[in-house]
Amino acid sequence: MRSRARNLLLTAAIVNEEQVGHNIEDLLKIEGMNEETARILAGKGIGTQDALADLDTDELIELTGMDGERANQLIMTARAPWFV
């Protein structure tokens, strides 16, 4: 039984990692985004530029632990297409 449970957890972790890898593609298009931050965001359900743009600075800081200046810059960069 433990072996089956361990296999299920491993399978779930692999599927999650594959989804995170797929989700970071859109985030990595944002100027100033790095792979580590994109993986953190995708792992927490923020997998697109629009999803990032919908956050406020405090939410992004809470999700990632980054400083406020960088959080604000990433959000504003993600929102840039809204003003074109």
C-alpha positions, 0 to 999 in steps of 0.5 A: 500500500505504501508503495502505491501511495508513493507512486501516486505522489511521485506521479502527481509531482511529475505531472505538476512539474510538467504543467509548471514547465508549460506555464512558464513559457508565457511568463518568460516573455515578460521583460525582467522575468527569470525562470526561477520567479516564473516557476514560483508563480506557475507553481502558485497558479499564476501562469500567464502574463494576464494573470500576473498583470491582475495581481497587485504589488502586495500579492506578488510580494506575498507569493514570491518574497521579492522586493516591492520595486521588482514586484511593481516593475514586473506587474507594470511590464505585464500590464503594458499591452493593456495600454497599447 
